[in-house]
Amino acid sequence: MKRLSLCHTPTPLWHHAALDALVGCEVWVKRDDMTSGAAAGNKIRKLEYLMADALARGATAVITCGGLQSNHARATALVARELGLSPVLLLRTKDPSAPQPLSGNLLLDRLVGADVRLITPEQYRARAVLMAQVADELSARGEVPYVIPEGGSNGLGSFGYVAAVEELFEQQIAGDLPAEVDLLAVACGSGGTAAGLALGLARCPSVARRVAAFAVCDDRAYFERAISSIVQEARALDDSLPEPAPLDIHDEFKGPAYGVASDEQLDFLTRVARVSGLVLEPTYTGKALFGLSRLHDKPARALFLHTGGLPGLLAEGEVMAAAWARAGAGG
Ligand SMILES: Cc1ncc(COP(=O)(O)O)c(C=O)c1O
């Protein structure tokens, strides 16, 4: 499998007693928020494979999609520029004609001069068709376009997380991660990371017994289908991949809506920052670690994959200010 080297790896493993106390079990954190500089997070691991494929096919432009504050779109735009490709981003927002605050991920998309096209949630439902139309438009003017699906979540992208589990295995052998990890917990937005982790654990079962994927949108049935289709695609590309390890999808902690966290979730992530210095954000990692802290059947030892998303937090000042007001200045 062709792969570019885009990430700073191995990413560190991090443990803090105050976080254990807050979550209610021993928690090791795999710091994939440190995979890079501005392009950091989980998406860049997928892009090592997707961008290698794009270059092998002679691409001159990449097209992808996501929400207005998509971490995936931002990582794709930054990496595309690094590789000399032109990024085109189809970003979902309620009212594309309204001025959009230039903050967080969108600020970085604009900074690298991505061709940002705002679309409505309704148009977004037909994103595959829209991206194919943009690809035709680019081809007609002599570009070679490469389309990356939402979240970089397809069979090829998921190899990024098969490789991440192999990295964890080496860290365990080196003594940086204890044995007997019950659960590998992760936020789930389009399913590619969870699919890759379950395939990786099948190859390296000592790393953790199972994956717990905390949905931040849609529901369990949706992700069961999405993840199983990504797994099938990956296994068709690499027939040495075994059946995936057990994976539980939790959709009971996703909060009020995608991109909207409950007061309880915001208070939790504020508390995490104040007792341990670990920075989560309200759309993905904050909800996933909150979910882990609320599991009925809590594991003795968990490994939490910190998937990044810091620019998303930096676009949420007003929402967070309300949480700080509740927590008080000293926390
Ligand atoms: C910060 C962050 N964490 C987790 C995820 C979820 O990863 P996946 O889309 O592979 O399910 C995403 C993207 O959706 C993300 O941006």
PDBQT file of the ligand as one rigid body, heavy atoms in Angstrom, charges set to zero:
ROOT
HETATM    1  C1  LIG A 401     -11.530  15.744  15.983  1.00  0.00    +0.000 C 
HETATM    2  C2  LIG A 401     -12.218  14.583  15.364  1.00  0.00    +0.000 A 
HETATM    3  N1  LIG A 401     -12.350  13.455  16.097  1.00  0.00    +0.000 NA
HETATM    4  C3  LIG A 401     -12.969  12.368  15.621  1.00  0.00    +0.000 A 
HETATM    5  C4  LIG A 401     -13.505  12.353  14.343  1.00  0.00    +0.000 A 
HETATM    6  C5  LIG A 401     -14.210  11.128  13.885  1.00  0.00    +0.000 C 
HETATM    7  O1  LIG A 401     -13.446  10.375  12.999  1.00  0.00    +0.000 OA
HETATM    8  P1  LIG A 401     -14.186   9.539  11.866  1.00  0.00    +0.000 P 
HETATM    9  O2  LIG A 401     -14.751  10.562  10.907  1.00  0.00    +0.000 OA
HETATM   10  O3  LIG A 401     -13.121   8.739  11.260  1.00  0.00    +0.000 OA
HETATM   11  O4  LIG A 401     -15.261   8.762  12.511  1.00  0.00    +0.000 OA
HETATM   12  C6  LIG A 401     -13.392  13.509  13.542  1.00  0.00    +0.000 A 
HETATM   13  C7  LIG A 401     -13.960  13.582  12.187  1.00  0.00    +0.000 C 
HETATM   14  O5  LIG A 401     -15.094  13.350  11.903  1.00  0.00    +0.000 OA
HETATM   15  C8  LIG A 401     -12.735  14.640  14.061  1.00  0.00    +0.000 A 
HETATM   16  O6  LIG A 401     -12.610  15.757  13.339  1.00  0.00    +0.000 OA
ENDROOT
TORSDOF 0
